[in-house]
Amino acid sequence: MNFQLSKFLLALCVILAFSAAGVGVALRNIWFIVIAFLVGFALMGYGISLKKKETS
């Protein structure tokens, strides 16, 4: 099994972005929530595109 640091860091950033959305909910700041979700989905989409390129 090969550990890939870059993919691990990307996954960690996605988790942190969605956790930041939770912080935004606690702070009741809609803009923080929206931005955190957009960043999280963008990073996740980038990771999925990397995975598709790797398998094909």
N, C-alpha and C positions, 0 to 999 in steps of 0.2 A: 504494500500500500504506500502510495506516494503522497506526502504532505505538501500541499501547495499553499504557501504563505499568502500569495496575492489573493487567491480565492477566499481564504479564511478571513483576511482583512476586509474584503468586500462584503462578505456575509455579516461580519461584525458591525460594519457601518450601516447595513440595512437594519439590523436589530436596534442599533442606537437611534436611527432615524424614527422608527416606529415607537421606541420608548420615549423619544422626545415629543411625539404626538401625545402620548399619555401625560407627559408633564404639561403640555399645552392645555389639555382638558382640565387638569387640576388647577391651572392658572386662569382658566376660562378666557384664553386668548385665541380667538378664531383664526387669526392670521398665522400664528405660530403653528397651530394644528394643521392648517392647509399646507403650509410650506414644508412641514416635517413629513406629511403624507406624500407630497409630490416628490420630495427628495428620496424617500424610501422606495416609492414605486419606480422612480427613474433608475435608482441603483439596482433594484431587483430586476428590472427589464434588461439592464446592461449585463448583469450576471447570467441571465437566461440566454441572451444572445451569444455570450461567450461560450456557454455550454453547447449551444446548437452548432456553432462553428467548429468546436472541438470534436463533436461526434460525427459530423459530416465530412 
